[in-house]
């Protein structure tokens, strides 16, 4: 079911999203060779609670942790463990937070140490496809327009789109309508209207087998996710990667076109 939000509710969603954004930024400084997932998970839970929120994933669908940590060929829904990260790995960190009755939920794929150039390209193209998809989240367009844009861009680079898992609406429930596949046909699916809030999240495999949560060919997979509201017919980012970039010393203006409201630091 699609639940249309008021502007006041969108601001509450923004608060929840920014808790997640700040959590990912804190983790960015901790993700390095030798660190294990359980350590990162503990840091994230403490940080979220210290910011007046609750971990959004913990206990949902019996999930036992705060973070979904998915290294290398594992696309999403990885459970944190004691396996240390290694130089050359990549890891998707998907995080959720519940604050004031609303969820924030987004993800970033991090490089650990010296990552192969072909893997760096996968991450770059996947993140670029996220913004390409967000541009299609506008009044009058439909779900298929977003999915088509992401699929077309990633497949043009020889990558496969994960089809078993999709983006989704976001609100008082972590998963609301509409489902937001990363593939599709233009002009198909639910029509976008003001007040919709969605999580757009390309999940892309270096290989062309896009059907499995663990890539069957063992090649790396990337996952990036933002929370976006439709306001005055245009996409407005509620989440941000700014805190990640600050921690990693990265300069970027990639979010500027989707940022009407200045982030309060």
Secondary structure by P-SEA (a helix, b strand, c coil): cbbbbcaaaaaaaaaaaaaaaaaaaaacccccccccaaaaaaaaaaaaaaacccccccccccccccccccccccccccccccccccccbbbbbbbbbbcccccccbbbbbbcccccaaaaaaaaaaaaaaaaaaaaccccccaaaaaaaaaaaaaaabbbbbcccccccccccccccccccccccccccccccccbbbbbbbbbbccccccccccccccbbbbbbbbbbbcccbbbbcccaaaaaaaaccccccccccccccccc
